[in-house]
């Protein structure tokens, strides 16, 4: 499988997992992903980037349904973050969850 396809596939999995099983599905899916494809190149990076893209897609979908940008701006102010900081943190969180889980269960090479 090509890397871009794997990233897109994991993005879809993490978005669907988040919708149906909530946020904790992201590290569980990442762990399963790395164990299912142990020989895949950059499997940890694929899981991290895919999770961030999946949540980005959920943010875009939410923005079409309601005032996501207004809420994000207000949350950035409340948390003393720079403009757009809350949105950035919202994308970094699943990347860290997926990356940490994938790295934890990744088979060692030696």
N, C-alpha and C positions, 0 to 999 in steps of 0.2 A: 504494500500500500504506500502511496506517496504521502509525504509528511503533511501537505496542505489538506489532503482528504482526511487523514487521521485527526488533525486538529479540528476540522469542521465536524467530523463524526463525534468526537468527544465533546465539542461545544453543544451539539444537539442532545447528547446524553446527559450532560450536566444541567442543561436548561430543563429538560423533561424531568430529571430526578429532583431538581429543586421545586418544580411545580407540584409534583405528586408526593414527594417524600420530605420536602423542606431542605434547608441548607446542609444538614449533616449527610445527605446523599452524595455531596460532592467529594469528600475524602473517601467515602466507601467506594464510589465508582472509580476514583483514581487508583485505589489499591487493587481493585479487580482488573482494571485496564492494564496496569503494569504486569500483573501476574498472568494475564491472558496473552499478552504480547511481550514476553521477556526478551526476545531477540530484536525487537523493533528499535531503531535508532532514535535517540532522544525521547524516549517514552515519558520521562519525568517532565521534560519541557513541553511535550505535546499535551500532557494532562493539565499543566499549569496554564498554558496559553488557551487551551480549549475551554477550561473552566471560566476564565476571564471573559472570553468571547461569548460563551453561553449566557453569562449573567449580563453582559452588555446587550445581548439580544432581548433578554427579559426587561432590561431598562428601557430599550426602545419601544417594546410592546407596551410597557406601562406608560410611557410618555404619550403614546397614541390614545390611551384610555383616560389619562388624568394629568394633573399638574406635577409631574415628576421633577421638572427643572426648578419650579418654584420651591418645592419641598427641599430639593437638594441645596439650593442657595440658602434657604433658611437654616438647614442643618449645618452647613458650612459655617455660617455666622455663629450659631449656638456653640459649636465645637471649636471656635476660633481657628478655623482652617482657611486657607486661601480660597478664592473663588474657584469652584470646581473641585475642591479638595474632597468633599464628601462623595462625589461621583467617582473620583479616582480611588478613594478608599474602598468603595463598593466593588470596584473591579479588582483591586489588589487582594481583597479578602479571599475570594474563591481561588485565586491563583496560589496564594500561600497555603490554603487548605489542601488543594489538590497536589501541589508540589511536595509538601511535607509528607502527605500520606503515600504518594508514589515513591518518594525517596526512601521511606521507611521500609516498604515491602519489596523494593527492587532487589532481584537476586544479585548476589555479589559475583564478581567475575573471577575471583581467585580464591 
